[in-house]
Amino acid sequence: MLPKLLKNDYHEATKLSFLSVQIDPNYVDAATQPAPFKRYPKFFRRFALDLENPTHSFLHFTSAITTQKMYREGAYSLRVNPSAGALYPTEIYVQIRGINGLLDGIYHLEVETKSLTLIYELIDDGLEGYLVDSRLIKGYIFLVSCVYFRSSWKYKNRSLRYCFLDSGHHLGAIEASAYVQDYTAQILFDFDHLALNDDLGFENKEFVTAAIVVGNVKEKPVRRLRSPIPFVCGTDYFEPNRFVEAGYKQTLLPTNHQQEISQPNFQFEKAKFLQSIQKRRSARRFHQSQITQEEFFAVWESLNQPIATQSDDAIAIYAVIQSVAGIEPGIYRGKESLKTGNFREKMGYLCVNQAIARDSAVLFFFVSEFQNYRVALQLAGLLGQRVYLSATYLGLGCSGIGAFFDDETQAFLEAKGSILYAIAIG
């Protein structure tokens, strides 16, 4: 049985160091990878998504497969959202109410077949009963969940971080698809996760990390689901990880600190931005080439737009500028210069000797003195998705970096909070 850990202990227990990487290089047998797609049985009703229909297009681009790539281990389906190791532990469920052409119900977004699977029909009940008090949502309620074994199969206990980061990427993908359709969205982190997990039939194999509301609010009580949804496993086999399960449950305590909700004000041209959603990839290498100030500040502007949530877990953004025209290389926190110099080799080393960190034009680090680990990592992942999309929009490459020597990186940046995520552009 795991000892009871405090909020920071899960982060401390999953830190990497030069020594830990040498002791455990984390090799896995690719032949044992669990299935990457969840499929409900064939008797559930499915509705094919027609991309000529704006509603269907909106739903599709929250999670779509955009290309397939062949690697030595086999084919990987790459999606609008990045994922650590391309393992994609996240799933999307969406409640639809009052939308023409679709039954009122809860659907699983079946990415593999580009369809909606109806898993529950609504009467006088719905997800509102778990998420918001005495309010009915006409529109969409998205749930982001994690089938955590897809990630823990490879990353073991550290997969707790990657599940939350990947959930944040998916929140960013939903935010982006909503922007294309001129919808506003609100992200919810505090609600009755355990009851919702039970009624969605997740057992201990999947858990909800966040919700996004896209729609109109009406003052009307909505009861919880009148019956639970049957259990369907999101992988073809399963191995429990008690550390991940306990780490998730530890984050479910409600937060007392909340802020006013502000919507982001992006200035992307919609058609080109949709192309960026479709073209988003993780760069495999950079060439130490320079980017312009205009490109850097455009990415920076996207990062500094508000996130539409009441959570006030602040994310500090550090930028290690390595090759931006007209800006002295060095470490910056916001607009403040902390340290000047050429730190390419140091960045490569700190990011577990990854050349992509060394050769990038800018390396962003997201840092937080978090109150809630799940929330902070998801916010960092959402910011990472914004970097991906704004960089792609500008014709730049981008790559998220979830592996770094935690304590050494924090010390080198002289950061007060914990390092949650790094992301490189070039």
Buried (B, 14 or more C-beta within 10 A) or exposed (E): EEEEBEBEBBBEBBBBEEEBBEEEEEEEEEEEBBBBBBBBEEEBBBBEBEEEEEBBBBBBBBBBBBEEEEEEEEEBBBBBBBBBBBBBBBBBBBBBBBBEEBBBBBBBBBBEEBBBBBBBEBEEBBBBBBBBEEBBBEBBBBBBBBBBBBBBBBBBBBBBBBBBBBBBBBBBBBBBBBBBBEBBBBBBBBBBBEEBBBBBBBEBBBBBBBBBBBBEBEEEEBEBBEEEBEEBBBBEEBEEBEBBBBBBEBBBEEBEEEEEBEEBEBEBEEEEBBEBBEBBBBBEEBEEEEBBEEBBEBBBBBBEBEBBBBBEBBBBBBBBBBBBEEBEBBBBBEEEEBBEEEBBEBBBBBBBEBBBBBBBBBBBBBBBBBBBBBBBBBBBBBBBBBBBBBBBBBEBBBBBBBBBBBBBBBEBBEBEBBBBBBBBBB
